[in-house]
Amino acid sequence: LSNKLLKSIPSGKLKGERIAFLCNQDVSYVLAQWSCWLNHSVCVPLCKDHPAKVLEYYIKDSKASILISTSNFENVLKPLAEKFKIPLIVLNKDDLKMKNDKIEKDLDIFSNSKEDALILYTSGTTGPPKGVVHTVSSLKAQMDAMIESWRWETKDTLLNVLPLHHVHGIVNCVMTPLYNGSTLVMDQKFDAATTWNHLLNDKDPSISVFMAVPTIYVKLIEQYKKSGWTSKDVEQIRKMRLFVSGSAALPESIFKQWKELTHFEILEQFGMSEAGRVLSNTIDGKKLPGRVGLPMPNMTIRLTQKDDNNNEKIVAEGTLEKVKIFEKGDHKDGNVSGELHVKGPTLFKYYFNKEDVTKKSFDKDGFFATGDMVEYEMANNTFKIMGRTSVDIIKSGGYKISALDIEAVLLHHPSISECVVLGVPDAQWGEKVTAIIVLNQNAEKLSLDQIREYCKKKLPAYSCPTNLKIVDAFERNAVGKINKKELRQKLFPTSK
């Protein structure tokens, strides 16, 4: 395949060229990825769940020179290849076969650490998706940090069910085990029954590490209950070493149910396309629901706030070893919160073709502004994600309110299956705290007054919802996230 790529363009030179590919979640994906890197090209992974218009945007924005697909996606990419007048290479069965005597034992796909290697597109929750460019060096740093922090061993076997166009699936679940010399088992897509079969399998390869998003853990718990199992039926799962959750906040109820069923505490962590894993709980330490631990190895983080003159000030700074508080918050327990800024070797290089946006994203000290509000809990020496400043921090009546805190309370209500909290523009309050809920099957309809009374038991009055919407279900993207901006516009079209 590497030679096919070289022959596909007239110059025969692929260094620095972007190659977009849409492959099955199997060896074909790894083959496409590694072939790009052997030619010193830049990978642009595409998602099979995205409509043609989105794929077209990624191909056009990244200025891809070549497209690669497996045969089942040829009909998807062929019209786009013709539109942009670029070659399309379709993998066949022979491409997926390799005899042992043709494999180079010391194959080095990461020979130049400064080269651009991967473009990941953001989810676009705060604007058009941006192409996040990672170098060989930043990808290596991400993998090294995970291997150190989560104690990867060559005897580990990871099961991947996550989509492979996002940092969680690509770097955490595919690249890291292969880079470490561990075993990787890949499923084409997530299916709860199939995943349970993998996790309970006692034959080789026996799964030891599983990484997922909260939605997947919800589905696994539902399948457990549907099967009528008891904890004794899933005893085999205790052979596992590590369960990890990321990409979205894990509800406390799911954390507790998973522990009750499997005896495992899910390791929560926080990351993003631009930096990989930033914060993580430790394997041995106490895991508190909703908390994401401390900075990953070699990462430095800052919490910043705006003063009365809109100037930025640093209120906390920390590493894995120590967190310093420069200005205590208003909380009686001394907790401090602010926008999360990060710096370290795992950071991306730039946003592709967006020089001005890149410059605005970094401060004078080289810290990247994430756009996430974070709280440091002094008593527990851990960080808690409060949400995106753009959609999860609600400004109502002079207060800054975390939507995630309210969601965590609502998810404990026996009648509520899922919920989203967001701010809807309001002339009097600035924003109204709005709860959008999905009821459990056979649950009676809830009123706003009932919701407020329930929330008042655990939240200050100003945080309790003043607006309620009941829906049948939420639309989620490929990694289980709900786009709150789109949801707000859909349900409240007059809001901006």
N, C-alpha and C positions, 0 to 999 in steps of 0.2 A: 504493500500500500504506500509506503514511503516513496518508493521509486515511481509509482503511478502518479503521485502528487507532483513530483519533480517534472514529469513528462507532460503534465496537463497544462502548463502555461509556457508560452513561447520562450521566455527568458531562461527558464529552467532554474530560476533562483527564487526561493521561497522565504528567505530570511526576513522576518518582520511582517510578512504578509498575513492577513487575517483569513482563517479557514473556518467556516461555519459548518456544523454537522448536526444531523438529526438521526440518531441511531437507537437501536434497541438497548434496553438496560441489561447488557450482557457483555461478552468479550468484545463485541463489535465496537462498543463505546470506548473501551480501553484502547483498542487497536487504533481507532481514529484519533484519540487524544495523543497517544504516544507517537504516532506517525507524524503528526503536526510538529511535535517537539523535536523529533529527530531531524526535521528539516528547519529547525530554528524558527518555526512559524508560531502564530498566536491563535490559540483555540477560542472559538466562539460557540459554545454549546447551545443548542436550541431545545425547546420543549415541545413534545408531541401534543400536549393539551392546549397549546396556544393556537388561535385561529390564524389563517393565512395572512391577514393584515398585520398582526403582531410580528409574525416571522419575517414578513417583508420589511417591517421597520428595523428589526435587529440586523438583517442582512445589509440594508441600505446604510444604516447609521454606522455600522462597523466597517463599511467599505470592504466587505469580504471579497476575496479574489477567487475562491473555490468553494464549492459546496460538496459535502459528503453525506450519503444516506445509506441506510440499509434498504433492501428491495421493497419492503412494505411502506416506506415513506417516499419512494421515488415519485409517485404521483403528486405528493405535496410540494416537493422542492423543484421538480422539473419546470413548472410554469415560472417560478421565481428565477431559476437559472437562465431561462430564455429571456425573461424580462430584463435582467441585469447583464445579459450577454457574458456569463461566466461559466466555467466548466462545472459539471455535476459528475462526481464519481460515485457509482453505486457499488457497494460491497457485495461480493458474491460468496458462495460457500468456500471456494478455494482460498479467498482472502482470510478466512477465519481458521484455516488449517495451517499449522506450522510444525514441522518436524523438529525434534529435539536437536538434531545436528545442525540446524540452521539458526538456532537461537544463540545470540552472543551472550555469554554468561555475565560479562561485566558491562552490559549495555548502560550507557550513561545518558539519560534523556535530559538531565539537568546540567549540561556542561558549562553553560555561561550564566552565572548568577544575575547579571545585570539585564539580561534580555527580557523583553515583554513576553509573557507566556499565556495569559488567560484574560479574557474579557467576560465579566459577569454583568448582567443587566439587573439594575435595581427593580424593585417591585412597582415603582412609579406611584407610590402613595402620596407623594408631595409634588408631583409634576411628571413630565414625560420620563420614561425609564432612561437612566444614564448608564453608559458603558464603563464599568469599573475595571481598570487595567492593573493586573497583578504581574509582578516579575517572577522569575525563577526564585530569586532570593526571598521575596515575601511569602511565596508558597512553601518554600523549605522551612522558613521560620514558623509558619503556622503548624506544619506537621511536627516539627521538633518540639514545639510547646505542648501539643496534645500528647505526644509520646511520653514526655516527661511528667506532665500533670496527671494524666490518666493511666500511667504505668503500662503502656502498651508492651506486649511481649510477642515474640515470633509465634508462640503457640496459640495466640488468640485467633478466634474466628469471628468475623463480623457479618451480620445479616443486613443487607441494605434493601429498604423498600421505599426510600425517598426519591423524588424526581432528580434528574441529574442536569439541571441548569442553574442550580442554586448552590451557594458555598457550603451549606450544610451537607447536602448529598455528595457533591463533587470532592471537596477537600477532606471533610471529616470521615465520610463513609467509604469512599473509593480510593482516593489517593493515599491517605494515611496508612491503612493496613497494607497496601501494596508496597509503599515506600519502606515500611517497617519490616517487610518480609513475613507478614501475617497472612491468614487465609481470608478470602472475601467470597461470600455467597450473595448473588444478586438475583432479586426477583424483578420481573417486568413492571409490576405495580403492586401496591399494597392490597392484600386481601386478608381479613382478620383470621379466617379459618386456616388459610395456608401459613400465615405467620405463626400462629399457635403451633402448628405441626412442626415448623422449623425449631421453635424455641423448646419444644418438648422432646425433640429427637435426641436419643442417647447414642446414636451411631455417628461415625465420622462423616462429614465434618460437624462437630458438635458446637453450637453457637455459644460464644462467651460474652460478646459485646453487642448491644442493640441500641441504636440511636434513632429517635423519632421526634415527631411534633406532637403537641398535646392531643390533636384530633385523633391520631392513631392510637394513643393510649386509651382514649374514650371508646373507640371502636373495639379494641381488644377486651376491655372490661365488659362491654355489651355482649361480645361473643362468649366470654366466660360464663356470664349469667344465662345466656340463651342455651348453652350446652348443658346446664344443670350440674356443672362441676362443683367439687369442694376443693379446699386447699390441698387435700391429699392427692387429688387427681393431677395436680400440676407440681408435685414435689420435684420432678425432674428439672424444673426451671431454676431450682436453687443451685444448680451447677454453674449457672451464669455468674459472670464477674461484675458486669456493669450495665446499667440502664441509664440512658442520657435523654434529656428533653431540651429542645431549643426551638428557635424561629418564632415562637409566640409564648405568651405567659401561660404557665401550667396552673390550672385551677387547683386550689388547695384540696378540694374534695377528691380530685383524681389522684393527687399525690398520696392521700391517705388510703383510698381504696386500693391502689396498686400495692402499697405496703401491706395492707391486710391480706390481699390475695396471694402475694408472692414472697413476702417478707423482705422485699427490696425497697430501699428509698431511692427514688429516681434522682439522679444527679442533674440539677438544673444549672444551665449556663446561659450566657448572653453573648451573642456575636452579631456580625453584620457583613455584608458583601465587601465593604471597604477595609475591614480589619481582621476578618476571621473571628476566632474566639477571643473575647476581651475579658470577660469575667467568668469565673467558674467556681463551684463548690469543689472541695477536695474529696478524694475517694474515701478517706478514713474519717474525716471530720463530721460533725453533726450537721445534718441537712435540714434546714428550716424551710417549710413550704413558702414559695413565693420569693425566696432569696437566692441570689446568684453568686454568692461567695465573694472572692477577692480577685484582683487582676491576675491574668495568666503570666507565666514566667516571661521576664524581659519586657513586660508592658508597664507603662506608667500612665496613670489616669488622673484627671483633674475634674473637680466639680466647680463650675463657675456660675456667678449670678450677676445681674445688672444692678448697679447702684441707682440712686435717685436721678443721676445725670445720664443714665443709660450707658455708663462706662462698665466694662466687664471687670469683675474682681474674682480672684481665686479664693474659694472658701475651704477647699480640701484638696489634697494631693496624695497619691499613694501607689505602692507597688505590692507585690505578693508578700513582701517582708514587713512592710509598715505603712500605715495610713496616718497622715498628719492633718489635723484640723486647724485651720487658720482663723475661722470665724464660726462660732457655734450658732445653730439655728434657733428658731423660736420654740422648738419642742422642749418640753420640760425634761426629757431624757437626754438632751444635748445632741440629738440627731441633726444632721445637716444635709441639705439637698441642693441640687443645682444641675445645670446641663453638663452632660458627660463629654469630656474631651479626652482623646487617647493619643498616645505616641509609642512607637515601638517598631521592631523590624518586620512585623506582619502587615503593616499598613500598605494600602495600594499606592501606586505611583501617581496616577492621574485619572480624570474622567476623559474618556476618549473623545477627542475633537471638541472639548469644552474647557478651554484654558481659563476663561474668566471664572467659571463655576469652581474649578479646581482651586484657584487662588483664594477664593472667598471661603473655601472649606477648611483652610488651615490658618492658624494664628501665627504670630511672629516667632513663636518658640517651636513651631513645627508640629503642634498638636492639632489633630483633626476634630472638628466639632461635629458630634454625632447627631444632634437634634433630639437626643433622648434625655428625659429628666430622670435623675437617679438620686436615691437617698442612701446615706451611709448610717447604719445603725451601730452606734458606739458599743452598746452593751453586748451585742452579738458578733461584733467585728465582721460585718457582712454588708453587702450592698443589695438594694432592692430597686427594681426598675419601676418607675412611676408612669412611664409612657412617653410617646412621641410628643414633643412640644407642639407640633402642628395639629394633632387630633386627640391626644390623650390627656392633655392638660387643659381643663375647662376654666375659663375666666368668668366667674359669675359673682356679681355683687361685691366686687373687690377682692374676692378670694381666688386662689389658684388651687384647683381641685383635681386630684388624680382620678381619671376615669377607671383605671385598673383597680384601684382600691374599692370603688363602688361595685365593680363587676365581681370582685372576689366575694363581697358580702352577698350579693344577689344570687350567686351560684350555690349558696348554701340553702336557699329557700327550697323546700320540698316540692314545690310546684313548678320550679323553673329548670328547664333543661339547658338552655344556652342564653347568653345575654350579651349585649353590646351597650356601652354607655358612651355618649358623645355630647358635645355642646352644639346647640342650635341657636343661631343669632336671635337676640331679643332686645328690643329697644330699651326696656327698663333694667334688665339684669346684665346686659352685655351678651351673655349666653345662658340658655336654660339647660339645666342638667337633665338630659333625656335618656331614659332607659328603653331599650328595644329588646323584647324578650321572646323566647320560644318556650312554650309550656310543655311540660311532660305529658305523655299520652294519658288521657282520661282526667287530667287536672282541670279543676274549675277555673273559670276566667278570673283574673286578678284585677283589682281596681288600683288607681294611682294612690288612693288613701291607704290601701292595704300595703302597697309597696313602701310607702313613706314610713308607716308605722313600723314595719319590719326593719327598715334601714336605720331608723332612729335608735334602735337598741345597740347599734355598733358604730354608728357614724354621727358626726356633728350635724346639726339641722341643715346647715348651708350645703352639705354634700348630698343630701337626700334628693332623689329625682323630683322634678317639678313637671315632668312631661313623661308620658308612657305610650309606647306603641307595641302591640302584640303582632308578631309575624309567624308564619308557618315554618320558615327555615331561613338560614343565611347562606349566601353564596360565598364560597371560599376559593382562593387561588390554589395552585398546584402544591404549595407547602402548607396549606391549611390556614392561611391568614385571611382575615376579613378586611377588605378595603373600606375603611370607615368614611373616607371622603366620598367614594362612590355611593355608599349606603345612605349617607346623609343627603346627598343630592337626589337620590332616587325617592326617598321617603319624605323629604322636606325640600322640594325643588326650588323654593324661593330663597333658600340659604345659599351662601357662597363658601 
